[in-house]
Amino acid sequence: MSAFLRRLFARRTSASTTEKRPAVGAAASENGDDFDWMLPPRTLVDPAPWDEYWRDQLTHGAAGFVHMFCDDGKLVDLMRANELRTVLCIGSGISLEPRALAWAGFDVTALDLSPFAMDMAQRATPSDEDLAGLVGGRSPGPNGHAEFVVGDLCRVEVCPGPYDVVIERKTLQLYPEEERPAAIKAATDRLALRGIFFSHCHDGGWRPPAPPRHRLEPWFVAEDWKFLSGDTPLTERVAWLFTSTG
């Protein structure tokens, strides 16, 4: 099943953002299962399919998968060491990551297309243990705050920033290749002149011996961005690219 979903997901990332969610293909029907609810919508401008998507994750008990590979411990350490304060989480959906970073003492804004997801994320009542787990067991910090905004990240007037840290997890990779550069620029333009742009890309089609691929890396290389290097003090904008597989 996981291989089938990965193949489907790879096909969907190249589709137009104006299309609606299609039915799952014949392979799923042959298996007698319908996993369409697990797959992100094709549209990145219409909130309705995304509301449906997040409702489905909750209904099927799969909401916790949104936190796979989420460990902001090192990020919290870097922010505290460099006195970074403000965070923008792009496309965070129902994730508790914005709440965890606010618990750690930062001013966090979550921006997502789905009104349902933002409402659920805002109303959630996670335990301190849950939040600590998302920041690598780091200690809580004082005066943190989380705000939840519904909007399209490509509209520059929405949450314009600048922010000390911008986080996106598996969102920008959903844009078709011809639209992705504009979306990446819209996201990076919200970053302060000294800060961290963290991007998590999932390479579901990865197979050894090839290295895992981060779909955004070519853009950052072409734009001559510096990449995060160790724990050296920040003096400029840097990109931190993380790739998950499986």
N, C-alpha and C positions, 0 to 999 in steps of 0.2 A: 504493500500500500504506500509506504513512504517513497519508494522510487517513482511510483506513478504520480504522486502529488508533486514531487520535485520536477518531473517532466512537464506537468501541466503548468506549474508556477513559472518555469522558464519560458514557456510559450506566452504566457499572459503579460510578462514584463515588456514584450515588444509590441503589444497592441496599442491602438490609439486610445488616448485618455478620454475620448468622447463616447466610446462604446459602452454598452451596458454589460452586466455580468451575463455570460452565456451559460447554458447548461453544461454540465460535465459531459465529456465525450463518451464514446461507445465503450472504451475500456472499463470505465466505472460500471456501466450498465451490465457488462458481461460478468463482473464480479458481484453483481447484485447489491452494490453499495453506491450511495451518492455522497460524495465528499465535497460538493461544490461550496458548502457553507464554510469550509476551512480555508478557502482561497480568497485573497483580497480582490475587491472589485477592480475592474479595468479603469473606471472613471476616476479622475483626480480633480474633478470640478463639481460633481453632483453629490451632495451629502447624503441623499436618501439611501443609495446602495450601501454606503458606509455605516449608516445607522443600522441597517439590516444585518450587515456583517458582524458588528459588535454585539448586537442582540443574540445572534446565532452563537457566538463564542461563549456568551454567558449561559445560554439555554443548554448547550451541549457540554458544559463544564470544562471548556478548554481555555478559559480566560487566562489561566496561569501561564500558558505557553508564551504570552507576551513578554514575560520576564526572562526567558531563556537567554543566557549569555549576558545578562545585565548585572554587572558588578562595578559600581562606581567608586570603589575604595581608593584606587590610585588617583582618580579624578578629584575626589575630595581632598586628598593630600596635596595635589598640585594647586588647587584653588586656594587652600589655606596658606600654603607656602608663598604664593604669589599675590595674595590679597585680592583675589578675584571674588566678586560678589554676585553678579547677576547671571542668570541662566535662561536660555530659551530652548524648550523641548519641542521640536517640530514633528508633527504627526505621531504624537505619543499615544493617541487612542485612550483606552481604559487603563493604561499602564500606571503603576504607582511610583514610577521613577521620579516624576516631578515632586510628589509628596515626600519621597525619601530625601531628595536633595534639599527641600525646604526644612525638613526635620534636622538635617545636618547643619542648618544655619544660613542657607542662601535664599536670595530672592529669585523665585522661579516662575516663569510664565510658560504654560503649556498651550500650544497652538495646534488645533486639529480641525479638519473639515466637518467632522461629525458632531452635531449638537448632542446626540445621545451619549457618545463617548465622553465628551467633556462634562456632561451632567453626572454620569456615573463616577468619573474620576474625582470630581469635586465632592460628591456625597459619600465616597468610600470612607470607612473608619478602620484603617489598618492599625495593627498593634505596633508598639515600638520595636518588637522583635522582627516583625515583617519588614519594617522600614530599615532597620539596621542591617538586615540581610542584603538589601539592595545597594548598600554603600559599604560593603566589605567589613561590616562590624565596627565601623568608625563610630566615634562618640557623637551624640547630638550636639547641635550648636544653637546659640541664642538668636532670637529675632528673625528666624526664617519665615518665609511667606510664599504661598503658592497661589497663582492666579490662573484661571482657565478661560481661554479665548477661542471662540469658534470663528474660523476664517480660512481663506485660501492663502497658502504661503507665497504664491506668486503675486499676490496683491501687495505691493511694497508699502502701502499705507497701513497695513495690518501688522501690529507689533514691530514697528520699524527699528527699535533698539536705539543705540547699539547695546549689545550684550557682551559680557566678558566671556561667556561660553555659549556655544550653540551645539545642541545635540540632535542628531537625526538617526533613527534606527530603522533601516530597511524601508525607508519612505522614498527617498530620491531615486533609488534603483528601480522603482515602479514606473517612472516616467519613460516613455519611448525615447530611443536614442536621439531623435531629432529635437525633442523637447527638453531633454535632460539638462543640457548646458544652461538654458535660461532658468530652470528651476534651481540648479546648484548656485548660480550667481545670485538669485533672489535670496537664497538661504545665507550664503556667505556675506552678502552685503549687510546683514544684520549684526555681524561680528565687529567688536571694537578693534581698534588698531593694535591692541595688545590683548591677545586672547587665544582661546582654543576652539577649533571647530572639530567636534568629534562625530565621525560617521561610521556607522555599523552597517556593513553590507553582508548579505548571506549568499554564499555561492553554493546553491543546492546541487549544481551539476558537477562539482569538483570531483576529480578522480586523480589519484597519484599516477605517475610521478610529477604531473604538472603542479605548479604552485597555485594555491587558492587565488581567485581573482576578486579584486575590489573594483566594482563597476565605475566608481567615481575617480579612481586614481589617475587615469589619463588626463582628466580635466585639471586636476591640481598640478600635475607635472607640467602641462602646457602653460598654465598660468603662473608658473615659477613660484609656487608656494613652498615654504619651509615645512618640514615635517617634525613632529615632536621627537625630541632626542633626549632620552634620559630624564634626569631631574634638574637640568640646568635652568636658571631663572629665565622667565619669559621676558623678552624685550620686544616682541613683535607678534603678528598673527602666525599661528602654526596649525597644521592639519594633523589630526590623530585618526588614522584609518585602521579600523578593526574589521577582520573578515571571519565569519563563522562558516562552518561547513556541516554536512550531515543531512 
